[in-house]
Amino acid sequence: MKRSTVASLELRGRGAGGEVDGQLAVLAALANDLAGEFALEPLLERILRNAVLLLGCESGSICTIDELRQVYRKEVDLDVGCRSGEVFPLDEGVTGAVVRADGAVTFSRYSAVPGGHIHADDVRCSRAVVGVPIRLGSVIIGACIVFGHDAEKTFDGDDTRLLELFAIHAAVAIANSRLFVARPPLPDAALTAREREVSLLVETGWPDKRIATELGISAKTVEKHVGTILRKTGARNRTELASWAAFVLSSAASHRSG
């Protein structure tokens, strides 16, 4: 769907009694955009732009998380210092706060954010900010963040829930993009016999404790194996490892049937 069409939906949503209908229309339009689209940056920018506008704000950002390296990357930003592409430690900024909380966070002033990256003389330091996780399953793979448009703006539960809906779309966009560009995991020969066992159970979604019980080893040993498997395969987290495995199996099945 063209941006002009999405914009017209936004404007209709701001009419009397049409706000909810407008929000749903924008979300439906975004869902349509996601179908078969794998270019990540334009999709995330579209998602962020619509989230910011529906919240009546002007600035925000979407970040992706690299769990293995314990960093996050700012994929897109609107009027937040143009820092797209920069990488930050995972314990800093609103994204770090989202990860620590394992959920949505709000701050009445950005200056209260631990390890924030906005200069003290920036007007946004005195404005409210809301951040929500972008999840694949139970794993946080990113964060969606919006700043208040002025010093009077605050974010309530309705705002947070609306932003979480956009975060679901961002998760689909990120997952689609990663599957499209992902290289398959290394051949089994690159893993030890034990690592192959652990990898198989991780790919089926088992937690470390259950894997440990099944294999008769400690959960700490499982954790070590998982770290090695992620490093060898290039996957950034367990969810991505499982997604890549499903992608490879699907590709192989398609090849056989062809």
Buried (B, 14 or more C-beta within 10 A) or exposed (E): EEBEEBBBBBEBBEEEEEEEEBBEBBBEBBEEBBEEBEEBBEBBBBBBBBBBBBBEBBBBBBBBBBBBEEBBBBBBBBEBBEEBEEEBEBBBBBBBBBBEEEBBBBBBBBBEBEBBBBEEEBEBBBBBBBBBBBBBEEBBBBBBBBBBBEEEBEBEEEBBEBBBBBBBBBBBBBBBBBBEEBEBBEEEEEBBEBBBBBBEBBBEEBEBEBBBEEBEBEBEBBBBBBEBBBEBBBBBBBBBBBBBBEBBEEEEEEEEEE
